[in-house]
Amino acid sequence: MAELTRTRSVLAVQDLATSVDYYTRVLGTVDGIDEFYSELMGNGATLIQTLADKPWRMREFGVRTPDGHRIMFGQEL
């Protein structure tokens, strides 16, 4: 299973139980952006940006949480 290596977030949520479920069941934790992307798609995450290599030397994608937050995940190329 992949693993997130760095993150910092403070997010307002409307329903704590729903948000906890989303971050633990849908997002989970991973190491390796391609595996993480596949895992989230299988868990039903809502994409705002598909996985792609960016000119700033990152491979990244974005999701939207149940509360409408946009979260980007990336891995250095």
PDB file of N, CA, C and O in Angstrom:
ATOM      1  N   MET A   1       0.845  -1.174   0.000  1.00  0.00           N
ATOM      2  CA  MET A   1       0.000   0.000   0.000  1.00  0.00           C
ATOM      3  C   MET A   1       0.891   1.237   0.000  1.00  0.00           C
ATOM      4  O   MET A   1       1.938   1.256   0.647  1.00  0.00           O
ATOM      5  N   ALA A   2       0.479   2.247  -0.713  1.00  0.00           N
ATOM      6  CA  ALA A   2       1.238   3.490  -0.804  1.00  0.00           C
ATOM      7  C   ALA A   2       1.106   4.300   0.483  1.00  0.00           C
ATOM      8  O   ALA A   2       0.268   3.999   1.334  1.00  0.00           O
ATOM      9  N   GLU A   3       1.952   5.343   0.617  1.00  0.00           N
ATOM     10  CA  GLU A   3       1.964   6.133   1.845  1.00  0.00           C
ATOM     11  C   GLU A   3       2.200   7.604   1.540  1.00  0.00           C
ATOM     12  O   GLU A   3       3.123   7.944   0.798  1.00  0.00           O
ATOM     13  N   LEU A   4       1.375   8.479   2.105  1.00  0.00           N
ATOM     14  CA  LEU A   4       1.611   9.921   1.987  1.00  0.00           C
ATOM     15  C   LEU A   4       2.844  10.255   2.798  1.00  0.00           C
ATOM     16  O   LEU A   4       3.022   9.739   3.902  1.00  0.00           O
ATOM     17  N   THR A   5       3.704  11.120   2.258  1.00  0.00           N
ATOM     18  CA  THR A   5       4.938  11.436   2.969  1.00  0.00           C
ATOM     19  C   THR A   5       4.916  12.810   3.623  1.00  0.00           C
ATOM     20  O   THR A   5       5.579  13.008   4.641  1.00  0.00           O
ATOM     21  N   ARG A   6       4.163  13.777   3.061  1.00  0.00           N
ATOM     22  CA  ARG A   6       4.068  15.105   3.662  1.00  0.00           C
ATOM     23  C   ARG A   6       2.704  15.709   3.372  1.00  0.00           C
ATOM     24  O   ARG A   6       2.222  15.655   2.241  1.00  0.00           O
ATOM     25  N   THR A   7       2.084  16.282   4.391  1.00  0.00           N
ATOM     26  CA  THR A   7       0.840  16.999   4.192  1.00  0.00           C
ATOM     27  C   THR A   7       0.586  17.926   5.367  1.00  0.00           C
ATOM     28  O   THR A   7       0.965  17.633   6.501  1.00  0.00           O
ATOM     29  N   ARG A   8      -0.063  19.053   5.080  1.00  0.00           N
ATOM     30  CA  ARG A   8      -0.487  19.985   6.131  1.00  0.00           C
ATOM     31  C   ARG A   8      -1.839  20.533   5.714  1.00  0.00           C
ATOM     32  O   ARG A   8      -1.977  21.096   4.628  1.00  0.00           O
ATOM     33  N   SER A   9      -2.843  20.372   6.576  1.00  0.00           N
ATOM     34  CA  SER A   9      -4.184  20.825   6.231  1.00  0.00           C
ATOM     35  C   SER A   9      -4.965  21.229   7.473  1.00  0.00           C
ATOM     36  O   SER A   9      -4.842  20.614   8.532  1.00  0.00           O
ATOM     37  N   VAL A  10      -5.760  22.263   7.325  1.00  0.00           N
ATOM     38  CA  VAL A  10      -6.764  22.627   8.318  1.00  0.00           C
ATOM     39  C   VAL A  10      -8.023  22.876   7.509  1.00  0.00           C
ATOM     40  O   VAL A  10      -8.081  23.818   6.719  1.00  0.00           O
ATOM     41  N   LEU A  11      -9.031  22.038   7.701  1.00  0.00           N
ATOM     42  CA  LEU A  11     -10.232  22.111   6.883  1.00  0.00           C
ATOM     43  C   LEU A  11     -11.481  22.234   7.749  1.00  0.00           C
ATOM     44  O   LEU A  11     -11.636  21.523   8.742  1.00  0.00           O
ATOM     45  N   ALA A  12     -12.358  23.138   7.363  1.00  0.00           N
ATOM     46  CA  ALA A  12     -13.659  23.232   8.015  1.00  0.00           C
ATOM     47  C   ALA A  12     -14.557  22.149   7.421  1.00  0.00           C
ATOM     48  O   ALA A  12     -14.569  21.954   6.206  1.00  0.00           O
ATOM     49  N   VAL A  13     -15.301  21.453   8.259  1.00  0.00           N
ATOM     50  CA  VAL A  13     -16.206  20.410   7.789  1.00  0.00           C
ATOM     51  C   VAL A  13     -17.589  20.610   8.401  1.00  0.00           C
ATOM     52  O   VAL A  13     -17.727  21.154   9.497  1.00  0.00           O
ATOM     53  N   GLN A  14     -18.609  20.162   7.673  1.00  0.00           N
ATOM     54  CA  GLN A  14     -19.979  20.287   8.170  1.00  0.00           C
ATOM     55  C   GLN A  14     -20.384  19.106   9.028  1.00  0.00           C
ATOM     56  O   GLN A  14     -21.167  19.260   9.965  1.00  0.00           O
ATOM     57  N   ASP A  15     -19.860  17.927   8.720  1.00  0.00           N
ATOM     58  CA  ASP A  15     -20.227  16.708   9.439  1.00  0.00           C
ATOM     59  C   ASP A  15     -18.949  15.924   9.703  1.00  0.00           C
ATOM     60  O   ASP A  15     -18.385  15.327   8.786  1.00  0.00           O
ATOM     61  N   LEU A  16     -18.490  15.921  10.947  1.00  0.00           N
ATOM     62  CA  LEU A  16     -17.210  15.306  11.285  1.00  0.00           C
ATOM     63  C   LEU A  16     -17.180  13.820  10.943  1.00  0.00           C
ATOM     64  O   LEU A  16     -16.183  13.339  10.405  1.00  0.00           O
ATOM     65  N   ALA A  17     -18.240  13.089  11.239  1.00  0.00           N
ATOM     66  CA  ALA A  17     -18.260  11.646  10.964  1.00  0.00           C
ATOM     67  C   ALA A  17     -18.125  11.371   9.462  1.00  0.00           C
ATOM     68  O   ALA A  17     -17.392  10.469   9.056  1.00  0.00           O
ATOM     69  N   THR A  18     -18.835  12.150   8.641  1.00  0.00           N
ATOM     70  CA  THR A  18     -18.738  11.981   7.185  1.00  0.00           C
ATOM     71  C   THR A  18     -17.325  12.274   6.704  1.00  0.00           C
ATOM     72  O   THR A  18     -16.782  11.547   5.871  1.00  0.00           O
ATOM     73  N   SER A  19     -16.736  13.329   7.226  1.00  0.00           N
ATOM     74  CA  SER A  19     -15.382  13.694   6.815  1.00  0.00           C
ATOM     75  C   SER A  19     -14.349  12.678   7.265  1.00  0.00           C
ATOM     76  O   SER A  19     -13.451  12.338   6.496  1.00  0.00           O
ATOM     77  N   VAL A  20     -14.453  12.187   8.484  1.00  0.00           N
ATOM     78  CA  VAL A  20     -13.529  11.159   8.970  1.00  0.00           C
ATOM     79  C   VAL A  20     -13.635   9.925   8.083  1.00  0.00           C
ATOM     80  O   VAL A  20     -12.617   9.348   7.701  1.00  0.00           O
ATOM     81  N   ASP A  21     -14.851   9.518   7.753  1.00  0.00           N
ATOM     82  CA  ASP A  21     -15.045   8.361   6.872  1.00  0.00           C
ATOM     83  C   ASP A  21     -14.385   8.600   5.523  1.00  0.00           C
ATOM     84  O   ASP A  21     -13.712   7.715   4.995  1.00  0.00           O
ATOM     85  N   TYR A  22     -14.572   9.789   4.961  1.00  0.00           N
ATOM     86  CA  TYR A  22     -13.984  10.101   3.656  1.00  0.00           C
ATOM     87  C   TYR A  22     -12.462  10.031   3.702  1.00  0.00           C
ATOM     88  O   TYR A  22     -11.845   9.398   2.845  1.00  0.00           O
ATOM     89  N   TYR A  23     -11.855  10.673   4.687  1.00  0.00           N
ATOM     90  CA  TYR A  23     -10.390  10.719   4.739  1.00  0.00           C
ATOM     91  C   TYR A  23      -9.770   9.373   5.089  1.00  0.00           C
ATOM     92  O   TYR A  23      -8.637   9.104   4.690  1.00  0.00           O
ATOM     93  N   THR A  24     -10.469   8.535   5.811  1.00  0.00           N
ATOM     94  CA  THR A  24      -9.895   7.237   6.170  1.00  0.00           C
ATOM     95  C   THR A  24     -10.278   6.126   5.197  1.00  0.00           C
ATOM     96  O   THR A  24      -9.437   5.293   4.861  1.00  0.00           O
ATOM     97  N   ARG A  25     -11.542   6.095   4.731  1.00  0.00           N
ATOM     98  CA  ARG A  25     -11.987   5.008   3.864  1.00  0.00           C
ATOM     99  C   ARG A  25     -11.730   5.318   2.390  1.00  0.00           C
ATOM    100  O   ARG A  25     -11.197   4.475   1.668  1.00  0.00           O
ATOM    101  N   VAL A  26     -12.101   6.516   1.934  1.00  0.00           N
ATOM    102  CA  VAL A  26     -11.959   6.848   0.516  1.00  0.00           C
ATOM    103  C   VAL A  26     -10.514   7.204   0.179  1.00  0.00           C
ATOM    104  O   VAL A  26      -9.945   6.647  -0.760  1.00  0.00           O
ATOM    105  N   LEU A  27      -9.909   8.133   0.941  1.00  0.00           N
ATOM    106  CA  LEU A  27      -8.546   8.549   0.639  1.00  0.00           C
ATOM    107  C   LEU A  27      -7.502   7.552   1.119  1.00  0.00           C
ATOM    108  O   LEU A  27      -6.590   7.220   0.361  1.00  0.00           O
ATOM    109  N   GLY A  28      -7.602   7.055   2.367  1.00  0.00           N
ATOM    110  CA  GLY A  28      -6.619   6.106   2.879  1.00  0.00           C
ATOM    111  C   GLY A  28      -5.224   6.719   2.894  1.00  0.00           C
ATOM    112  O   GLY A  28      -5.089   7.941   2.961  1.00  0.00           O
ATOM    113  N   THR A  29      -4.188   5.891   2.833  1.00  0.00           N
ATOM    114  CA  THR A  29      -2.799   6.367   2.743  1.00  0.00           C
ATOM    115  C   THR A  29      -2.020   5.541   1.741  1.00  0.00           C
ATOM    116  O   THR A  29      -2.221   4.330   1.653  1.00  0.00           O
ATOM    117  N   VAL A  30      -1.102   6.193   0.957  1.00  0.00           N
ATOM    118  CA  VAL A  30      -0.359   5.486  -0.087  1.00  0.00           C
ATOM    119  C   VAL A  30       1.019   6.086  -0.315  1.00  0.00           C
ATOM    120  O   VAL A  30       1.251   7.243   0.036  1.00  0.00           O
ATOM    121  N   ASP A  31       1.939   5.321  -0.899  1.00  0.00           N
ATOM    122  CA  ASP A  31       3.252   5.791  -1.324  1.00  0.00           C
ATOM    123  C   ASP A  31       3.383   5.425  -2.795  1.00  0.00           C
ATOM    124  O   ASP A  31       3.393   4.244  -3.143  1.00  0.00           O
ATOM    125  N   GLY A  32       3.482   6.416  -3.650  1.00  0.00           N
ATOM    126  CA  GLY A  32       3.501   6.191  -5.095  1.00  0.00           C
ATOM    127  C   GLY A  32       2.239   6.784  -5.694  1.00  0.00           C
ATOM    128  O   GLY A  32       1.147   6.249  -5.496  1.00  0.00           O
ATOM    129  N   ILE A  33       2.375   7.872  -6.417  1.00  0.00           N
ATOM    130  CA  ILE A  33       1.225   8.632  -6.897  1.00  0.00           C
ATOM    131  C   ILE A  33       0.336   7.836  -7.845  1.00  0.00           C
ATOM    132  O   ILE A  33      -0.884   7.988  -7.799  1.00  0.00           O
ATOM    133  N   ASP A  34       0.910   6.988  -8.708  1.00  0.00           N
ATOM    134  CA  ASP A  34       0.089   6.212  -9.644  1.00  0.00           C
ATOM    135  C   ASP A  34      -0.786   5.203  -8.911  1.00  0.00           C
ATOM    136  O   ASP A  34      -1.964   5.043  -9.231  1.00  0.00           O
ATOM    137  N   GLU A  35      -0.207   4.528  -7.932  1.00  0.00           N
ATOM    138  CA  GLU A  35      -0.969   3.573  -7.131  1.00  0.00           C
ATOM    139  C   GLU A  35      -2.047   4.302  -6.326  1.00  0.00           C
ATOM    140  O   GLU A  35      -3.178   3.828  -6.227  1.00  0.00           O
ATOM    141  N   PHE A  36      -1.693   5.452  -5.753  1.00  0.00           N
ATOM    142  CA  PHE A  36      -2.639   6.237  -4.964  1.00  0.00           C
ATOM    143  C   PHE A  36      -3.816   6.685  -5.827  1.00  0.00           C
ATOM    144  O   PHE A  36      -4.969   6.599  -5.404  1.00  0.00           O
ATOM    145  N   TYR A  37      -3.525   7.157  -7.020  1.00  0.00           N
ATOM    146  CA  TYR A  37      -4.561   7.590  -7.954  1.00  0.00           C
ATOM    147  C   TYR A  37      -5.524   6.438  -8.255  1.00  0.00           C
ATOM    148  O   TYR A  37      -6.741   6.613  -8.185  1.00  0.00           O
ATOM    149  N   SER A  38      -4.996   5.287  -8.584  1.00  0.00           N
ATOM    150  CA  SER A  38      -5.831   4.111  -8.883  1.00  0.00           C
ATOM    151  C   SER A  38      -6.677   3.716  -7.683  1.00  0.00           C
ATOM    152  O   SER A  38      -7.852   3.375  -7.820  1.00  0.00           O
ATOM    153  N   GLU A  39      -6.070   3.767  -6.513  1.00  0.00           N
ATOM    154  CA  GLU A  39      -6.777   3.402  -5.288  1.00  0.00           C
ATOM    155  C   GLU A  39      -7.943   4.357  -5.028  1.00  0.00           C
ATOM    156  O   GLU A  39      -9.047   3.913  -4.710  1.00  0.00           O
ATOM    157  N   LEU A  40      -7.708   5.651  -5.159  1.00  0.00           N
ATOM    158  CA  LEU A  40      -8.769   6.626  -4.925  1.00  0.00           C
ATOM    159  C   LEU A  40      -9.897   6.495  -5.935  1.00  0.00           C
ATOM    160  O   LEU A  40     -11.067   6.637  -5.582  1.00  0.00           O
ATOM    161  N   MET A  41      -9.552   6.226  -7.186  1.00  0.00           N
ATOM    162  CA  MET A  41     -10.592   6.031  -8.199  1.00  0.00           C
ATOM    163  C   MET A  41     -11.467   4.826  -7.825  1.00  0.00           C
ATOM    164  O   MET A  41     -12.689   4.866  -7.974  1.00  0.00           O
ATOM    165  N   GLY A  42     -10.832   3.762  -7.342  1.00  0.00           N
ATOM    166  CA  GLY A  42     -11.569   2.581  -6.913  1.00  0.00           C
ATOM    167  C   GLY A  42     -12.403   2.824  -5.669  1.00  0.00           C
ATOM    168  O   GLY A  42     -13.396   2.133  -5.439  1.00  0.00           O
ATOM    169  N   ASN A  43     -12.001   3.814  -4.853  1.00  0.00           N
ATOM    170  CA  ASN A  43     -12.732   4.142  -3.623  1.00  0.00           C
ATOM    171  C   ASN A  43     -13.849   5.149  -3.858  1.00  0.00           C
ATOM    172  O   ASN A  43     -14.593   5.470  -2.931  1.00  0.00           O
ATOM    173  N   GLY A  44     -13.979   5.648  -5.069  1.00  0.00           N
ATOM    174  CA  GLY A  44     -15.068   6.567  -5.376  1.00  0.00           C
ATOM    175  C   GLY A  44     -14.756   8.039  -5.162  1.00  0.00           C
ATOM    176  O   GLY A  44     -15.682   8.834  -4.999  1.00  0.00           O
ATOM    177  N   ALA A  45     -13.487   8.431  -5.155  1.00  0.00           N
ATOM    178  CA  ALA A  45     -13.132   9.840  -4.997  1.00  0.00           C
ATOM    179  C   ALA A  45     -13.622  10.638  -6.202  1.00  0.00           C
ATOM    180  O   ALA A  45     -13.669  10.125  -7.320  1.00  0.00           O
ATOM    181  N   THR A  46     -13.986  11.898  -5.964  1.00  0.00           N
ATOM    182  CA  THR A  46     -14.424  12.792  -7.032  1.00  0.00           C
ATOM    183  C   THR A  46     -13.228  13.594  -7.531  1.00  0.00           C
ATOM    184  O   THR A  46     -12.644  14.376  -6.782  1.00  0.00           O
ATOM    185  N   LEU A  47     -12.869  13.399  -8.789  1.00  0.00           N
ATOM    186  CA  LEU A  47     -11.717  14.088  -9.373  1.00  0.00           C
ATOM    187  C   LEU A  47     -12.050  15.517  -9.774  1.00  0.00           C
ATOM    188  O   LEU A  47     -13.143  15.803 -10.262  1.00  0.00           O
ATOM    189  N   ILE A  48     -11.086  16.411  -9.559  1.00  0.00           N
ATOM    190  CA  ILE A  48     -11.165  17.753 -10.133  1.00  0.00           C
ATOM    191  C   ILE A  48     -10.049  17.937 -11.161  1.00  0.00           C
ATOM    192  O   ILE A  48     -10.088  18.859 -11.975  1.00  0.00           O
ATOM    193  N   GLN A  49      -9.057  17.049 -11.113  1.00  0.00           N
ATOM    194  CA  GLN A  49      -7.952  17.078 -12.081  1.00  0.00           C
ATOM    195  C   GLN A  49      -7.384  15.677 -12.196  1.00  0.00           C
ATOM    196  O   GLN A  49      -7.072  15.053 -11.181  1.00  0.00           O
ATOM    197  N   THR A  50      -7.241  15.165 -13.424  1.00  0.00           N
ATOM    198  CA  THR A  50      -6.697  13.830 -13.631  1.00  0.00           C
ATOM    199  C   THR A  50      -5.184  13.825 -13.416  1.00  0.00           C
ATOM    200  O   THR A  50      -4.534  14.871 -13.444  1.00  0.00           O
ATOM    201  N   LEU A  51      -4.650  12.654 -13.204  1.00  0.00           N
ATOM    202  CA  LEU A  51      -3.217  12.471 -12.972  1.00  0.00           C
ATOM    203  C   LEU A  51      -2.420  12.870 -14.205  1.00  0.00           C
ATOM    204  O   LEU A  51      -2.700  12.402 -15.309  1.00  0.00           O
ATOM    205  N   ALA A  52      -1.426  13.736 -14.017  1.00  0.00           N
ATOM    206  CA  ALA A  52      -0.612  14.201 -15.145  1.00  0.00           C
ATOM    207  C   ALA A  52       0.721  14.741 -14.652  1.00  0.00           C
ATOM    208  O   ALA A  52       0.838  15.207 -13.519  1.00  0.00           O
ATOM    209  N   ASP A  53       1.728  14.671 -15.525  1.00  0.00           N
ATOM    210  CA  ASP A  53       3.026  15.295 -15.256  1.00  0.00           C
ATOM    211  C   ASP A  53       2.901  16.788 -15.547  1.00  0.00           C
ATOM    212  O   ASP A  53       2.357  17.184 -16.577  1.00  0.00           O
ATOM    213  N   LYS A  54       3.408  17.611 -14.632  1.00  0.00           N
ATOM    214  CA  LYS A  54       3.302  19.066 -14.758  1.00  0.00           C
ATOM    215  C   LYS A  54       4.662  19.677 -15.084  1.00  0.00           C
ATOM    216  O   LYS A  54       5.697  19.089 -14.768  1.00  0.00           O
ATOM    217  N   PRO A  55       4.669  20.855 -15.717  1.00  0.00           N
ATOM    218  CA  PRO A  55       5.933  21.515 -16.072  1.00  0.00           C
ATOM    219  C   PRO A  55       6.794  21.843 -14.859  1.00  0.00           C
ATOM    220  O   PRO A  55       8.006  22.009 -14.992  1.00  0.00           O
ATOM    221  N   TRP A  56       6.193  21.938 -13.688  1.00  0.00           N
ATOM    222  CA  TRP A  56       6.956  22.256 -12.469  1.00  0.00           C
ATOM    223  C   TRP A  56       7.535  21.009 -11.820  1.00  0.00           C
ATOM    224  O   TRP A  56       7.859  21.002 -10.632  1.00  0.00           O
ATOM    225  N   ARG A  57       7.661  19.938 -12.633  1.00  0.00           N
ATOM    226  CA  ARG A  57       8.320  18.689 -12.231  1.00  0.00           C
ATOM    227  C   ARG A  57       7.581  17.942 -11.117  1.00  0.00           C
ATOM    228  O   ARG A  57       8.192  17.365 -10.217  1.00  0.00           O
ATOM    229  N   MET A  58       6.256  17.974 -11.207  1.00  0.00           N
ATOM    230  CA  MET A  58       5.411  17.213 -10.294  1.00  0.00           C
ATOM    231  C   MET A  58       4.463  16.358 -11.116  1.00  0.00           C
ATOM    232  O   MET A  58       4.006  16.772 -12.181  1.00  0.00           O
ATOM    233  N   ARG A  59       4.169  15.167 -10.621  1.00  0.00           N
ATOM    234  CA  ARG A  59       3.112  14.314 -11.164  1.00  0.00           C
ATOM    235  C   ARG A  59       1.995  14.429 -10.153  1.00  0.00           C
ATOM    236  O   ARG A  59       2.172  14.041  -8.999  1.00  0.00           O
ATOM    237  N   GLU A  60       0.834  14.958 -10.559  1.00  0.00           N
ATOM    238  CA  GLU A  60      -0.187  15.268  -9.572  1.00  0.00           C
ATOM    239  C   GLU A  60      -1.608  15.132 -10.104  1.00  0.00           C
ATOM    240  O   GLU A  60      -1.843  15.058 -11.311  1.00  0.00           O
ATOM    241  N   PHE A  61      -2.554  15.100  -9.155  1.00  0.00           N
ATOM    242  CA  PHE A  61      -3.981  15.074  -9.470  1.00  0.00           C
ATOM    243  C   PHE A  61      -4.723  15.712  -8.303  1.00  0.00           C
ATOM    244  O   PHE A  61      -4.160  15.909  -7.226  1.00  0.00           O
ATOM    245  N   GLY A  62      -5.996  16.032  -8.533  1.00  0.00           N
ATOM    246  CA  GLY A  62      -6.782  16.683  -7.493  1.00  0.00           C
ATOM    247  C   GLY A  62      -8.128  16.016  -7.279  1.00  0.00           C
ATOM    248  O   GLY A  62      -8.712  15.449  -8.203  1.00  0.00           O
ATOM    249  N   VAL A  63      -8.612  16.093  -6.042  1.00  0.00           N
ATOM    250  CA  VAL A  63      -9.924  15.553  -5.681  1.00  0.00           C
ATOM    251  C   VAL A  63     -10.724  16.633  -4.947  1.00  0.00           C
ATOM    252  O   VAL A  63     -10.170  17.619  -4.461  1.00  0.00           O
ATOM    253  N   ARG A  64     -12.039  16.418  -4.881  1.00  0.00           N
ATOM    254  CA  ARG A  64     -12.930  17.276  -4.115  1.00  0.00           C
ATOM    255  C   ARG A  64     -13.520  16.449  -2.978  1.00  0.00           C
ATOM    256  O   ARG A  64     -13.996  15.335  -3.195  1.00  0.00           O
ATOM    257  N   THR A  65     -13.485  16.997  -1.769  1.00  0.00           N
ATOM    258  CA  THR A  65     -14.018  16.299  -0.592  1.00  0.00           C
ATOM    259  C   THR A  65     -15.533  16.500  -0.507  1.00  0.00           C
ATOM    260  O   THR A  65     -16.081  17.330  -1.233  1.00  0.00           O
ATOM    261  N   PRO A  66     -16.217  15.755   0.367  1.00  0.00           N
ATOM    262  CA  PRO A  66     -17.656  15.945   0.538  1.00  0.00           C
ATOM    263  C   PRO A  66     -18.021  17.369   0.961  1.00  0.00           C
ATOM    264  O   PRO A  66     -19.141  17.814   0.710  1.00  0.00           O
ATOM    265  N   ASP A  67     -17.100  18.087   1.595  1.00  0.00           N
ATOM    266  CA  ASP A  67     -17.358  19.467   2.033  1.00  0.00           C
ATOM    267  C   ASP A  67     -16.963  20.490   0.970  1.00  0.00           C
ATOM    268  O   ASP A  67     -17.049  21.694   1.212  1.00  0.00           O
ATOM    269  N   GLY A  68     -16.533  20.028  -0.197  1.00  0.00           N
ATOM    270  CA  GLY A  68     -16.190  20.933  -1.281  1.00  0.00           C
ATOM    271  C   GLY A  68     -14.748  21.407  -1.297  1.00  0.00           C
ATOM    272  O   GLY A  68     -14.388  22.243  -2.127  1.00  0.00           O
ATOM    273  N   HIS A  69     -13.909  20.894  -0.398  1.00  0.00           N
ATOM    274  CA  HIS A  69     -12.497  21.269  -0.413  1.00  0.00           C
ATOM    275  C   HIS A  69     -11.810  20.620  -1.607  1.00  0.00           C
ATOM    276  O   HIS A  69     -12.120  19.485  -1.970  1.00  0.00           O
ATOM    277  N   ARG A  70     -10.881  21.341  -2.210  1.00  0.00           N
ATOM    278  CA  ARG A  70     -10.072  20.798  -3.300  1.00  0.00           C
ATOM    279  C   ARG A  70      -8.717  20.415  -2.712  1.00  0.00           C
ATOM    280  O   ARG A  70      -8.058  21.232  -2.069  1.00  0.00           O
ATOM    281  N   ILE A  71      -8.310  19.177  -2.936  1.00  0.00           N
ATOM    282  CA  ILE A  71      -7.031  18.692  -2.421  1.00  0.00           C
ATOM    283  C   ILE A  71      -6.212  18.172  -3.592  1.00  0.00           C
ATOM    284  O   ILE A  71      -6.688  17.360  -4.386  1.00  0.00           O
ATOM    285  N   MET A  72      -4.976  18.649  -3.690  1.00  0.00           N
ATOM    286  CA  MET A  72      -4.051  18.178  -4.715  1.00  0.00           C
ATOM    287  C   MET A  72      -3.055  17.220  -4.069  1.00  0.00           C
ATOM    288  O   MET A  72      -2.573  17.460  -2.962  1.00  0.00           O
ATOM    289  N   PHE A  73      -2.756  16.131  -4.777  1.00  0.00           N
ATOM    290  CA  PHE A  73      -1.749  15.166  -4.353  1.00  0.00           C
ATOM    291  C   PHE A  73      -0.677  15.148  -5.432  1.00  0.00           C
ATOM    292  O   PHE A  73      -0.997  15.164  -6.620  1.00  0.00           O
ATOM    293  N   GLY A  74       0.582  15.116  -5.037  1.00  0.00           N
ATOM    294  CA  GLY A  74       1.631  15.114  -6.024  1.00  0.00           C
ATOM    295  C   GLY A  74       2.877  14.391  -5.576  1.00  0.00           C
ATOM    296  O   GLY A  74       3.106  14.165  -4.388  1.00  0.00           O
ATOM    297  N   GLN A  75       3.670  14.038  -6.556  1.00  0.00           N
ATOM    298  CA  GLN A  75       4.949  13.383  -6.321  1.00  0.00           C
ATOM    299  C   GLN A  75       5.978  14.051  -7.229  1.00  0.00           C
ATOM    300  O   GLN A  75       5.712  14.272  -8.410  1.00  0.00           O
ATOM    301  N   GLU A  76       7.124  14.366  -6.697  1.00  0.00           N
ATOM    302  CA  GLU A  76       8.179  14.984  -7.496  1.00  0.00           C
ATOM    303  C   GLU A  76       8.643  14.038  -8.586  1.00  0.00           C
ATOM    304  O   GLU A  76       8.771  12.834  -8.363  1.00  0.00           O
ATOM    305  N   LEU A  77       8.893  14.586  -9.766  1.00  0.00           N
ATOM    306  CA  LEU A  77       9.401  13.784 -10.872  1.00  0.00           C
ATOM    307  C   LEU A  77      10.911  13.684 -10.797  1.00  0.00           C
ATOM    308  O   LEU A  77      11.531  13.045 -11.647  1.00  0.00           O
TER     309      LEU A  77
END
